Amino acid sequence: MRPTMCLATRACGHPDVTIANLANHGWKSKMKMTVLKATSVRYFSSIDEDLFFAWIGRIRCIESYHGVGEELLIEIDADKVGPEELSELIALFLRYKVNLSQLAEFANGEQKTWLQEQNK
């Protein structure tokens, strides 16, 4: 029976590599990750909070999220941000009063200018 190879070993081919030290062995993720910050998001009820996280879970470019103090860090795969995903992010950020200017890097033209001017 052949031993199972861990995912880290498959990624770089070195048998002593673990997930935790992949970067030290020159392996880089192919995803372009961007971290967006939602600070002091205000929910008006427990259902409102549930809906916020359900909405986040449905946006395809969001890879993960986690809280640090009063901030929610939202990890975005920038390569997956298309017009539909950007529209959803803008709607979510408008609804929950999250700084929109962080989304400017995903936009073009007038939309980019408008986003850059938000929350200054």
N, CA, C and O of each residue as an XYZ file, in Angstrom:
480
protein
N       0.831     -1.178      0.000
C       0.000      0.000      0.000
C       0.880      1.247      0.000
O       1.801      1.356      0.809
N       0.603      2.181     -0.896
C       1.388      3.391     -1.044
C       0.979      4.434     -0.003
O      -0.218      4.640      0.199
N       1.933      5.106      0.672
C       1.570      6.112      1.665
C       0.884      7.308      1.004
O       1.167      7.649     -0.145
N      -0.010      7.926      1.741
C      -0.710      9.104      1.238
C       0.201     10.308      1.327
O       0.847     10.530      2.351
N       0.255     11.082      0.265
C       1.085     12.282      0.218
C       0.246     13.476      0.668
O      -0.896     13.632      0.236
N       0.804     14.306      1.525
C       0.039     15.477      1.976
C      -0.084     16.485      0.835
O       0.698     16.455     -0.115
N      -1.049     17.357      0.931
C      -1.286     18.352     -0.118
C      -0.087     19.269     -0.307
O       0.216     19.665     -1.432
N       0.595     19.609      0.776
C       1.762     20.481      0.672
C       2.851     19.813     -0.150
O       3.490     20.461     -0.979
N       3.068     18.520      0.073
C       4.070     17.786     -0.687
C       3.685     17.749     -2.156
O       4.545     17.902     -3.024
N       2.415     17.549     -2.446
C       1.952     17.551     -3.836
C       2.184     18.910     -4.485
O       2.491     18.983     -5.675
N       2.043     19.977     -3.723
C       2.172     21.320     -4.279
C       3.599     21.631     -4.706
O       3.805     22.262     -5.743
N       4.587     21.202     -3.930
C       5.956     21.571     -4.271
C       6.872     20.374     -4.506
O       7.991     20.554     -4.989
N       6.435     19.166     -4.182
C       7.221     17.977     -4.449
C       8.255     17.616     -3.392
O       8.967     16.626     -3.552
N       8.354     18.368     -2.347
C       9.344     18.104     -1.300
C       8.656     17.378     -0.142
O       7.679     17.890      0.405
N       9.152     16.185      0.245
C       8.458     15.387      1.263
C       8.447     15.968      2.669
O       7.615     15.559      3.478
N       9.344     16.913      2.999
C       9.396     17.474      4.348
C       8.609     18.772      4.498
O       8.680     19.426      5.538
N       7.862     19.144      3.465
C       7.141     20.409      3.493
C       5.748     20.203      4.060
O       5.054     19.248      3.711
N       5.348     21.117      4.945
C       3.996     21.099      5.489
C       3.241     22.300      4.928
O       3.835     23.197      4.331
N       1.934     22.305      5.126
C       1.139     23.444      4.679
C       1.670     24.737      5.286
O       1.721     25.765      4.611
N       2.064     24.691      6.554
C       2.515     25.887      7.262
C       3.782     26.493      6.673
O       3.964     27.708      6.740
N       4.665     25.675      6.094
C       5.919     26.251      5.601
C       6.069     26.172      4.079
O       7.191     26.215      3.576
N       4.975     26.060      3.345
C       5.028     26.042      1.880
C       5.739     27.260      1.313
O       6.564     27.124      0.410
N       5.438     28.447      1.824
C       6.013     29.678      1.287
C       7.530     29.682      1.415
O       8.222     30.248      0.568
N       8.052     29.056      2.467
C       9.500     29.000      2.657
C      10.193     28.140      1.608
O      11.407     28.238      1.429
N       9.438     27.309      0.922
C      10.004     26.444     -0.106
C       9.716     26.956     -1.509
O       9.824     26.207     -2.480
N       9.348     28.231     -1.621
C       9.170     28.850     -2.921
C       7.822     28.616     -3.581
O       7.630     29.013     -4.731
N       6.883     27.984     -2.890
C       5.568     27.752     -3.477
C       4.703     28.964     -3.240
O       4.610     29.450     -2.112
N       4.077     29.454     -4.271
C       3.194     30.611     -4.153
C       1.832     30.242     -4.709
O       1.729     29.501     -5.687
N       0.810     30.750     -4.094
C      -0.547     30.542     -4.569
C      -0.719     31.222     -5.913
O      -0.137     32.278     -6.159
N      -1.516     30.620     -6.784
C      -1.796     31.221     -8.081
C      -2.887     32.280     -7.981
O      -3.121     33.024     -8.934
N      -3.549     32.351     -6.841
C      -4.606     33.329     -6.660
C      -4.013     34.677     -6.270
O      -3.055     34.746     -5.501
N      -4.594     35.747     -6.809
C      -4.229     37.094     -6.387
C      -5.225     37.484     -5.313
O      -6.378     37.800     -5.607
N      -4.775     37.461     -4.063
C      -5.665     37.716     -2.939
C      -5.609     39.185     -2.525
O      -4.545     39.803     -2.485
N      -6.767     39.711     -2.225
C      -6.917     41.057     -1.697
C      -7.733     40.951     -0.421
O      -8.726     40.225     -0.380
N      -7.332     41.658      0.611
C      -8.079     41.640      1.871
C      -8.815     42.964      2.014
O      -8.207     44.035      2.008
N     -10.135     42.872      2.142
C     -10.980     44.037      2.372
C     -11.354     44.069      3.849
O     -11.463     43.025      4.491
N     -11.549     45.270      4.384
C     -11.869     45.407      5.810
C     -13.258     46.006      5.981
O     -13.576     47.054      5.419
N     -14.068     45.324      6.761
C     -15.372     45.840      7.159
C     -15.268     46.158      8.654
O     -15.189     45.255      9.486
N     -15.269     47.429      8.975
C     -15.060     47.865     10.351
C     -16.373     48.274     11.006
O     -17.167     49.016     10.427
N     -16.588     47.783     12.213
C     -17.760     48.144     13.025
C     -19.074     48.039     12.253
O     -19.892     48.958     12.277
N     -19.267     46.919     11.575
C     -20.514     46.702     10.842
C     -21.655     46.668     11.850
O     -21.563     46.003     12.882
N     -22.731     47.390     11.541
C     -23.876     47.470     12.460
C     -25.019     46.626     11.917
O     -25.465     46.807     10.784
N     -25.481     45.702     12.748
C     -26.626     44.862     12.407
C     -27.811     45.335     13.233
O     -27.661     45.681     14.405
N     -28.984     45.347     12.621
C     -30.164     45.841     13.320
C     -30.975     44.733     13.975
O     -31.931     45.002     14.702
N     -30.593     43.485     13.715
C     -31.239     42.346     14.369
C     -30.369     41.121     14.117
O     -29.433     41.172     13.320
N     -30.678     40.026     14.795
C     -29.903     38.802     14.577
C     -30.141     38.265     13.160
O     -29.239     37.679     12.560
N     -31.349     38.463     12.625
C     -31.623     38.026     11.242
C     -30.818     38.882     10.259
O     -30.310     38.366      9.264
N     -30.701     40.171     10.530
C     -29.903     41.059      9.688
C     -28.451     40.575      9.642
O     -27.833     40.554      8.578
N     -27.920     40.192     10.786
C     -26.551     39.665     10.844
C     -26.443     38.362     10.058
O     -25.482     38.164      9.315
N     -27.422     37.476     10.218
C     -27.430     36.218      9.462
C     -27.441     36.481      7.960
O     -26.740     35.811      7.201
N     -28.241     37.463      7.533
C     -28.343     37.790      6.115
C     -27.035     38.360      5.571
O     -26.666     38.088      4.428
N     -26.337     39.148      6.385
C     -25.037     39.688      5.986
C     -24.076     38.546      5.654
O     -23.443     38.547      4.598
N     -23.974     37.579      6.557
C     -23.036     36.478      6.337
C     -23.515     35.526      5.236
O     -22.693     34.934      4.537
N     -24.820     35.374      5.077
C     -25.338     34.573      3.970
C     -24.987     35.233      2.643
O     -24.622     34.549      1.687
N     -25.093     36.555      2.578
C     -24.759     37.303      1.373
C     -23.278     37.134      1.049
O     -22.919     36.873     -0.099
N     -22.424     37.280      2.051
C     -20.983     37.079      1.846
C     -20.721     35.684      1.276
O     -19.904     35.516      0.370
N     -21.417     34.697      1.813
C     -21.224     33.317      1.365
C     -21.647     33.051     -0.069
O     -21.244     32.046     -0.655
N     -22.448     33.932     -0.640
C     -22.927     33.738     -2.003
C     -22.117     34.489     -3.050
O     -22.338     34.293     -4.245
N     -21.194     35.335     -2.639
C     -20.376     36.089     -3.590
C     -19.161     35.237     -3.942
O     -18.313     34.962     -3.093
N     -19.090     34.823     -5.207
C     -18.106     33.815     -5.643
C     -16.644     34.197     -5.452
O     -15.797     33.316     -5.299
N     -16.332     35.474     -5.457
C     -14.924     35.872     -5.349
C     -14.431     35.904     -3.905
O     -13.231     36.054     -3.674
N     -15.324     35.767     -2.935
C     -14.912     35.775     -1.528
C     -14.442     34.375     -1.155
O     -15.214     33.416     -1.167
N     -13.163     34.282     -0.825
C     -12.553     32.999     -0.477
C     -12.741     32.664      0.995
O     -12.977     31.508      1.347
N     -12.637     33.676      1.860
C     -12.795     33.442      3.292
C     -12.984     34.777      4.000
O     -12.818     35.844      3.409
N     -13.331     34.692      5.266
C     -13.446     35.890      6.101
C     -13.247     35.481      7.547
O     -13.527     34.346      7.933
N     -12.761     36.419      8.339
C     -12.624     36.186      9.769
C     -12.556     37.524     10.492
O     -12.136     38.536      9.931
N     -12.978     37.502     11.741
C     -13.007     38.713     12.545
C     -11.751     38.896     13.359
O     -11.176     37.937     13.874
N     -11.330     40.158     13.468
C     -10.216     40.549     14.315
C     -10.678     41.819     15.033
O     -10.737     42.894     14.437
N     -11.002     41.680     16.308
C     -11.548     42.823     17.046
C     -12.868     43.261     16.427
O     -13.784     42.455     16.267
N     -12.960     44.546     16.079
C     -14.175     45.064     15.451
C     -14.112     45.036     13.937
O     -15.000     45.564     13.267
N     -13.065     44.421     13.390
C     -12.917     44.341     11.936
C     -13.243     42.945     11.436
O     -12.911     41.942     12.067
N     -13.895     42.907     10.296
C     -14.085     41.656      9.574
C     -13.169     41.737      8.372
O     -13.317     42.630      7.537
N     -12.219     40.811      8.270
C     -11.304     40.762      7.133
C     -11.884     39.802      6.107
O     -12.143     38.636      6.403
N     -12.082     40.311      4.897
C     -12.720     39.543      3.822
C     -11.669     39.304      2.742
O     -11.194     40.249      2.112
N     -11.307     38.038      2.530
C     -10.291     37.696      1.535
C     -10.956     37.454      0.190
O     -11.836     36.604      0.053
N     -10.510     38.226     -0.808
C     -11.075     38.201     -2.151
C     -10.048     37.607     -3.112
O      -8.871     37.966     -3.066
N     -10.493     36.697     -3.984
C      -9.663     36.243     -5.096
C      -9.902     37.244     -6.222
O     -10.927     37.195     -6.901
N      -8.946     38.151     -6.413
C      -9.104     39.247     -7.371
C      -9.360     38.743     -8.790
O     -10.023     39.420     -9.575
N      -8.844     37.570     -9.124
C      -9.047     37.022    -10.468
C     -10.494     36.609    -10.711
O     -10.897     36.430    -11.861
N     -11.273     36.457     -9.662
C     -12.682     36.053     -9.789
C     -13.651     37.227     -9.736
O     -14.864     37.029     -9.798
N     -13.129     38.451     -9.621
C     -14.004     39.617     -9.529
C     -14.370     40.085    -10.935
O     -13.562     40.694    -11.636
N     -15.597     39.787    -11.324
C     -16.138     40.260    -12.593
C     -17.212     41.295    -12.304
O     -17.401     41.687    -11.153
N     -17.920     41.743    -13.341
C     -18.966     42.762    -13.140
C     -20.049     42.349    -12.140
O     -20.498     43.170    -11.341
N     -20.465     41.095    -12.179
C     -21.518     40.634    -11.267
C     -21.027     40.633     -9.813
O     -21.739     41.076     -8.912
N     -19.815     40.137     -9.598
C     -19.261     40.086     -8.239
C     -19.025     41.493     -7.698
O     -19.300     41.771     -6.531
N     -18.512     42.384     -8.561
C     -18.286     43.759     -8.127
C     -19.607     44.424     -7.760
O     -19.689     45.142     -6.763
N     -20.628     44.189     -8.554
C     -21.951     44.736     -8.262
C     -22.464     44.250     -6.907
O     -23.021     45.033     -6.137
N     -22.279     42.973     -6.616
C     -22.706     42.414     -5.324
C     -21.902     43.004     -4.171
O     -22.461     43.315     -3.120
N     -20.592     43.159     -4.363
C     -19.757     43.756     -3.316
C     -20.177     45.200     -3.040
O     -20.259     45.616     -1.885
N     -20.443     45.966     -4.109
C     -20.880     47.349     -3.937
C     -22.202     47.391     -3.171
O     -22.355     48.177     -2.236
N     -23.152     46.552     -3.566
C     -24.458     46.523     -2.888
C     -24.302     46.155     -1.413
O     -24.907     46.789     -0.548
N     -23.496     45.135     -1.123
C     -23.259     44.706      0.256
C     -22.622     45.837      1.061
O     -23.057     46.140      2.172
N     -21.590     46.454      0.493
C     -20.877     47.515      1.200
C     -21.769     48.738      1.402
O     -21.702     49.376      2.452
N     -22.598     49.076      0.422
C     -23.530     50.196      0.597
C     -24.521     49.894      1.706
O     -24.746     50.728      2.583
N     -25.115     48.713      1.675
C     -26.138     48.330      2.643
C     -25.604     48.356      4.078
O     -26.286     48.815      4.994
N     -24.375     47.858      4.262
C     -23.814     47.744      5.614
C     -22.786     48.831      5.931
O     -22.048     48.730      6.911
N     -22.745     49.866      5.097
C     -21.903     51.042      5.329
C     -20.422     50.690      5.533
O     -19.773     51.158      6.468
N     -19.916     49.851      4.625
C     -18.500     49.482      4.619
C     -17.795     50.403      3.619
O     -18.380     50.775      2.601
N     -16.563     50.766      3.899
C     -15.803     51.684      3.046
C     -15.736     51.174      1.602
O     -15.113     50.149      1.323
N     -16.382     51.901      0.699
C     -16.460     51.519     -0.714
C     -15.172     51.757     -1.485
O     -14.930     51.096     -2.495
N     -14.340     52.686     -1.030
C     -13.139     53.030     -1.798
C     -12.207     51.831     -1.975
O     -11.406     51.813     -2.910
N     -12.294     50.840     -1.107
C     -11.458     49.635     -1.223
C     -11.782     48.829     -2.474
O     -10.965     48.025     -2.923
N     -12.966     49.038     -3.039
C     -13.393     48.276     -4.215
C     -12.908     48.889     -5.524
O     -13.076     48.282     -6.582
N     -12.307     50.082     -5.476
C     -11.893     50.797     -6.686
C     -10.913     49.987     -7.538
O     -10.923     50.102     -8.764
N     -10.085     49.188     -6.917
C      -9.096     48.420     -7.686
C      -9.740     47.408     -8.637
O      -9.085     46.923     -9.560
N     -11.010     47.088     -8.418
C     -11.703     46.122     -9.260
C     -12.537     46.778    -10.363
O     -13.130     46.082    -11.187
N     -12.585     48.118    -10.382
C     -13.465     48.838    -11.305
C     -12.665     49.560    -12.387
O     -11.437     49.631    -12.337
N     -13.402     50.097    -13.373
C     -12.813     50.864    -14.472
C     -13.599     52.152    -14.668
O     -14.747     52.263    -14.239
N     -12.969     53.121    -15.317
C     -13.647     54.328    -15.760
C     -14.341     55.102    -14.661
O     -13.806     55.294    -13.569
N     -15.575     55.552    -14.987
C     -16.340     56.381    -14.058
C     -16.641     55.655    -12.755
O     -16.647     56.263    -11.684
N     -16.889     54.358    -12.848
C     -17.184     53.582    -11.641
C     -15.981     53.584    -10.705
O     -16.140     53.693     -9.489
N     -14.779     53.464    -11.266
C     -13.559     53.481    -10.454
C     -13.401     54.838     -9.762
O     -13.094     54.904     -8.572
N     -13.615     55.915    -10.519
C     -13.513     57.261     -9.958
C     -14.519     57.446     -8.835
O     -14.183     57.972     -7.775
N     -15.751     57.016     -9.065
C     -16.799     57.144     -8.055
C     -16.421     56.378     -6.790
O     -16.570     56.897     -5.684
N     -15.934     55.151     -6.946
C     -15.555     54.347     -5.779
C     -14.396     54.979     -5.013
O     -14.380     54.974     -3.782
N     -13.430     55.522     -5.748
C     -12.279     56.147     -5.097
C     -12.687     57.343     -4.240
O     -12.051     57.634     -3.228
N     -13.752     58.033     -4.650
C     -14.204     59.225     -3.931
C     -15.075     58.906     -2.719
O     -15.370     59.806     -1.932
N     -15.488     57.672     -2.550
C     -16.355     57.295     -1.451
C     -15.577     57.181     -0.150
O     -14.414     56.778     -0.136
N     -16.238     57.543      0.940
C     -15.716     57.369      2.306
C     -14.382     58.084      2.556
O     -13.567     57.607      3.346
N     -14.159     59.195      1.908
C     -12.918     59.958      2.151
C     -13.097     60.898      3.305
O     -12.168     61.623      3.660
